[in-house]
């Protein structure tokens, strides 16, 4: 469905911070709530669908063999449950489900001990389980190491038919924490067969504009933009940018060809509702 007859595709917003508001205990993996509180996960995803999301991410960001060690659950079990929950949340709508794939949490050689082939196998297990469960896309998100991104894209492309939506997280410097430039990322994602590429997490919309523009200039792929809602207040946990301001800042990304937009940490269904309205009306902005 990615672009059928629409100019823009609206992603969902945050899952982790929404689960925290819904009772996720400190130190507990969000992915485990697919098993222990499926109705809570489904309720959040249904709110995103009702707010206008065209694509909803399954709660699988950390559903890999490394992150799930010691939990008593396998990636296959967690991914199957998560995709089923997301599909139920989308039932009765045109929204589709993306298998959410985050970093392994390990450093790949030569920076760490994780071999490239092992990272590939970790992502393969997650991707195959996601396709088997009925996911429509694979959203590879919040990557900072270009080598890990390569392992994830190859694992999905070589073992499933899922279109890959790839994003990395960049610092204010215009590079990822591991030093990858926007141009290197964009060219790598395109060469490996991603369906779309962009930026998510770490920054508020205005802070990532320059980096997103560089990605857009370096590839012909549709541009993805999923910023944070600013920074959280240490006392209240509330984020510094509200839904209306978030949507206002996001409107500017139309100028550089953003096609797939959503939110990351701190965003809620209300942010997505405002974002949908802004992009549907062509994004009149300052």
Backbone torsions as a table, in degrees:
resi	resn	phi	psi	omega
1	UNK	NA	-12.8	-160.7
2	UNK	-32.9	-53.1	-179.5
3	UNK	-126.1	-6.0	-179.2
4	UNK	5.6	-105.7	-177.9
5	UNK	-109.2	17.6	-176.5
6	UNK	-108.4	146.1	177.9
7	UNK	-79.5	-34.0	-177.5
8	UNK	-128.8	148.6	174.2
9	UNK	-117.0	130.1	-177.3
10	UNK	-101.5	119.2	176.1
11	UNK	-81.6	-178.7	175.1
12	UNK	-91.4	-169.1	178.1
13	UNK	-112.4	-151.8	-174.4
14	UNK	-68.9	147.1	171.0
15	UNK	-107.3	-47.7	-175.8
16	UNK	-56.9	-49.5	-178.4
17	UNK	-70.1	-29.9	175.5
18	UNK	-68.1	-40.1	178.1
19	UNK	-66.0	-36.1	177.2
20	UNK	-61.1	-40.0	177.8
21	UNK	-68.1	-22.4	-176.9
22	UNK	-98.3	11.2	173.2
23	UNK	110.1	8.3	177.0
24	UNK	-63.2	120.5	-176.7
25	UNK	-74.5	146.6	176.9
26	UNK	-55.7	134.7	178.4
27	UNK	87.3	-8.1	179.1
28	UNK	-92.2	134.9	-179.6
29	UNK	-69.4	131.5	178.3
30	UNK	-57.7	-33.9	-177.7
31	UNK	-61.6	-29.1	-177.8
32	UNK	-67.3	-23.0	180.0
33	UNK	-66.8	-16.3	171.6
34	UNK	-61.5	-29.4	-177.5
35	UNK	-94.2	-35.8	-173.1
36	UNK	-98.2	-24.3	-178.5
37	UNK	-145.9	58.6	-176.2
38	UNK	-58.9	-32.7	-178.9
39	UNK	-67.1	-31.0	177.8
40	UNK	-68.7	-45.8	178.2
41	UNK	-61.2	-47.3	-179.4
42	UNK	-62.1	-38.6	179.8
43	UNK	-62.0	-41.4	178.1
44	UNK	-64.8	-46.2	-178.7
45	UNK	-65.7	-36.9	177.7
46	UNK	-64.1	-36.5	176.5
47	UNK	-63.3	-36.7	177.1
48	UNK	-67.0	-40.8	177.4
49	UNK	-61.3	-45.2	-179.6
50	UNK	-66.3	-26.1	178.6
51	UNK	-80.1	-12.3	175.9
52	UNK	118.9	9.7	179.6
53	UNK	-66.9	132.5	174.8
54	UNK	-88.2	-27.6	177.4
55	UNK	-129.4	129.9	178.0
56	UNK	-115.4	131.9	178.4
57	UNK	-82.7	132.6	169.9
58	UNK	-64.9	152.8	-177.9
59	UNK	-81.1	69.2	-172.9
60	UNK	-130.3	17.2	-174.7
61	UNK	-51.8	-41.5	-179.6
62	UNK	-113.7	24.9	-177.2
63	UNK	-85.4	60.5	178.0
64	UNK	-122.9	167.7	-172.3
65	UNK	-61.2	-33.9	179.1
66	UNK	-70.6	-50.7	-174.9
67	UNK	-67.2	-28.2	-176.1
68	UNK	-92.6	1.8	178.6
69	UNK	-57.5	132.0	177.0
70	UNK	84.2	-0.6	-178.8
71	UNK	-89.1	-17.5	-175.9
72	UNK	88.4	1.4	-179.9
73	UNK	-121.3	147.6	176.4
74	UNK	-95.4	158.1	175.4
75	UNK	-56.4	-39.6	179.6
76	UNK	-59.9	-42.5	179.7
77	UNK	-66.0	-46.2	-176.5
78	UNK	-68.1	-43.7	179.9
79	UNK	-63.7	-44.4	179.6
80	UNK	-59.9	-44.6	179.2
81	UNK	-64.8	-43.0	-176.1
82	UNK	-65.3	-44.7	179.9
83	UNK	-66.1	-39.3	177.7
84	UNK	-62.0	-40.3	178.1
85	UNK	-62.9	-47.8	-178.7
86	UNK	-63.1	-37.8	179.1
87	UNK	-66.9	-36.2	175.8
88	UNK	-65.1	-39.2	-179.8
89	UNK	-64.6	-30.8	-178.9
90	UNK	-88.5	-8.1	-176.2
91	UNK	-56.9	133.3	-179.9
92	UNK	88.0	-0.1	178.3
93	UNK	-125.7	176.4	176.6
94	UNK	-91.2	1.1	-177.2
95	UNK	-65.9	148.0	179.3
96	UNK	-116.6	170.9	-173.1
97	UNK	-114.8	132.2	173.9
98	UNK	-109.6	131.6	170.1
99	UNK	-70.8	120.5	-177.9
100	UNK	-88.9	122.4	-178.5
101	UNK	-121.7	114.7	176.9
102	UNK	-103.5	-178.8	179.0
103	UNK	-61.7	158.5	179.1
104	UNK	-71.2	-23.9	-173.7
105	UNK	90.9	1.9	179.1
106	UNK	-117.0	153.4	176.2
107	UNK	-91.1	134.1	-179.7
108	UNK	-86.2	146.7	177.2
109	UNK	-53.2	143.1	7.4
110	UNK	-90.2	0.7	-178.4
111	UNK	-77.6	-23.7	-179.8
112	UNK	-142.1	-160.7	-175.1
113	UNK	-98.9	-10.8	-175.2
114	UNK	-77.7	121.9	177.5
115	UNK	-74.7	147.6	-179.6
116	UNK	-56.0	-44.8	-177.6
117	UNK	-63.0	-34.1	177.6
118	UNK	-69.9	-42.1	176.5
119	UNK	-58.9	-43.6	177.8
120	UNK	-55.9	-46.6	-178.6
121	UNK	-65.7	-36.3	177.5
122	UNK	-61.6	-47.4	-179.6
123	UNK	-70.1	-35.1	177.9
124	UNK	-60.1	-46.3	180.0
125	UNK	-57.5	-44.2	-179.3
126	UNK	-66.8	-44.1	-177.1
127	UNK	-67.0	-44.9	-179.8
128	UNK	-62.3	-41.9	177.9
129	UNK	-63.2	-38.3	179.8
130	UNK	-65.9	-44.6	178.3
131	UNK	-64.6	-42.7	-180.0
132	UNK	-59.9	-34.8	-178.4
133	UNK	-79.7	-11.5	175.8
134	UNK	107.8	15.6	176.6
135	UNK	-64.0	151.9	-179.2
136	UNK	-97.4	-27.4	-178.3
137	UNK	-140.9	166.2	167.8
138	UNK	-118.0	116.0	178.3
139	UNK	-99.8	102.5	178.6
140	UNK	-89.7	114.8	-168.2
141	UNK	-126.7	158.4	168.1
142	UNK	59.2	31.3	176.9
143	UNK	-81.0	144.2	174.9
144	UNK	-122.1	-16.5	-179.8
145	UNK	-105.1	118.6	-176.9
146	UNK	-63.9	-30.1	178.4
147	UNK	-67.8	-40.8	177.4
148	UNK	-66.5	-38.7	176.4
149	UNK	-59.8	-43.9	178.3
150	UNK	-58.5	-45.3	-179.7
151	UNK	-60.3	-42.0	-178.2
152	UNK	-67.8	-46.6	-179.1
153	UNK	-63.5	-46.0	-179.9
154	UNK	-61.7	-40.2	-179.7
155	UNK	-62.0	-40.0	179.0
156	UNK	-72.0	-49.4	-174.8
157	UNK	-65.5	-36.6	-175.3
158	UNK	-85.8	-10.7	-174.8
159	UNK	-126.9	-5.5	178.7
160	UNK	-143.1	175.4	174.3
161	UNK	-106.3	13.6	-176.7
162	UNK	-72.4	128.3	172.5
163	UNK	-64.2	139.8	-176.2
164	UNK	-99.7	126.1	172.7
165	UNK	-108.8	107.0	-170.1
166	UNK	-109.7	129.1	174.9
167	UNK	-135.0	146.8	173.0
168	UNK	-117.1	163.5	179.4
169	UNK	-108.6	125.4	-174.3
170	UNK	-112.8	148.9	176.3
171	UNK	-83.9	173.8	176.5
172	UNK	-62.6	-20.7	179.0
173	UNK	-70.1	-13.4	-176.6
174	UNK	90.5	6.5	175.7
175	UNK	-126.8	159.8	174.5
176	UNK	-74.3	169.2	178.4
177	UNK	-57.3	-30.0	-179.6
178	UNK	-93.2	5.0	172.0
179	UNK	96.1	5.5	-179.5
180	UNK	-74.0	136.4	178.1
181	UNK	-88.5	158.9	177.2
182	UNK	-58.6	-37.9	-178.4
183	UNK	-67.5	-43.4	178.7
184	UNK	-62.1	-43.9	178.3
185	UNK	-60.5	-51.1	-175.6
186	UNK	-60.3	-44.9	-178.4
187	UNK	-67.9	-37.1	178.3
188	UNK	-66.7	-47.5	-179.3
189	UNK	-59.4	-43.1	-179.6
190	UNK	-67.1	-43.9	-177.1
191	UNK	-65.8	-27.8	-179.2
192	UNK	-89.5	-2.0	173.1
193	UNK	96.5	19.4	175.8
194	UNK	-63.4	150.1	178.8
195	UNK	-85.9	-22.9	178.9
196	UNK	-160.1	156.6	-177.5
197	UNK	-145.7	151.3	179.7
198	UNK	-179.8	-149.7	-169.8
199	UNK	-132.8	141.7	175.4
200	UNK	-145.6	160.1	172.2
201	UNK	67.3	179.7	174.3
202	UNK	70.8	-47.6	-170.7
203	UNK	-124.5	160.7	171.7
204	UNK	-79.9	167.0	-174.1
205	UNK	-51.8	-53.7	-175.2
206	UNK	-60.7	-30.7	-177.9
207	UNK	-74.4	-20.4	-178.4
208	UNK	-104.4	4.1	-175.8
209	UNK	-59.8	-48.7	-177.6
210	UNK	-60.6	-41.7	179.0
211	UNK	-67.3	-42.6	178.1
212	UNK	-61.5	-38.3	178.6
213	UNK	-63.6	-39.7	177.6
214	UNK	-65.0	-39.2	176.3
215	UNK	-62.1	-46.2	-178.2
216	UNK	-60.0	-36.6	-179.0
217	UNK	-75.9	-19.6	-174.2
218	UNK	-96.5	-3.2	-177.1
219	UNK	-149.2	157.1	174.0
220	UNK	-93.6	-0.9	-179.3
221	UNK	-69.8	151.0	172.4
222	UNK	-56.8	141.3	-176.7
223	UNK	-92.0	130.9	176.1
224	UNK	-104.2	135.7	175.8
225	UNK	-135.8	117.9	-179.8
226	UNK	-137.1	84.6	-177.9
227	UNK	-83.6	171.0	170.3
228	UNK	-82.1	165.6	176.3
229	UNK	-89.1	50.3	-176.9
230	UNK	78.5	-144.9	-178.2
231	UNK	-115.7	148.3	179.6
232	UNK	-79.9	146.8	173.3
233	UNK	-78.3	129.0	-176.6
234	UNK	-60.5	-29.5	-177.3
235	UNK	-87.8	-44.4	-174.4
236	UNK	-98.5	-22.2	-176.4
237	UNK	81.0	-3.9	-180.0
238	UNK	-76.3	145.5	-178.7
239	UNK	-88.5	155.8	-167.6
240	UNK	-76.9	-17.5	-178.5
241	UNK	-116.1	125.3	180.0
242	UNK	-82.7	174.0	-176.4
243	UNK	-57.3	-45.3	-177.6
244	UNK	-65.4	-44.0	179.2
245	UNK	-67.4	-37.6	177.0
246	UNK	-58.8	-48.9	-179.5
247	UNK	-64.5	-37.9	178.6
248	UNK	-62.3	-45.4	178.9
249	UNK	-65.8	-35.9	-178.5
250	UNK	-68.8	-28.1	-177.7
251	UNK	-56.9	-32.4	-178.5
252	UNK	-61.7	-26.2	-177.2
253	UNK	-69.8	-15.1	173.1
254	UNK	-60.8	-31.7	-177.0
255	UNK	-65.2	-23.5	-179.5
256	UNK	-109.5	13.9	172.5
257	UNK	87.2	21.3	176.2
258	UNK	-59.0	130.8	-177.5
259	UNK	-116.4	-27.8	-178.4
260	UNK	-123.0	114.7	-173.0
261	UNK	-129.9	148.8	179.0
262	UNK	-169.0	-157.6	-178.3
263	UNK	-134.3	158.3	176.7
264	UNK	-117.8	-139.3	-170.2
265	UNK	-52.4	132.0	176.3
266	UNK	89.8	-15.1	179.5
267	UNK	-82.5	154.9	-175.4
268	UNK	-134.2	177.0	176.2
269	UNK	-55.4	-31.5	179.0
270	UNK	-65.8	-35.5	175.8
271	UNK	-63.1	-42.6	-179.0
272	UNK	-67.6	-36.7	177.8
273	UNK	-62.4	-45.0	178.4
274	UNK	-66.6	-39.0	179.1
275	UNK	-63.9	-43.5	179.3
276	UNK	-60.4	-46.4	-179.7
277	UNK	-60.7	-42.9	-178.5
278	UNK	-62.9	-45.6	-177.7
279	UNK	-76.3	-28.9	177.5
280	UNK	-66.9	-35.0	-178.4
281	UNK	-91.6	12.9	174.8
282	UNK	87.4	1.3	172.2
283	UNK	69.0	50.8	172.7
284	UNK	-57.9	124.9	-175.1
285	UNK	-149.6	164.1	-177.2
286	UNK	-69.7	NA	NA
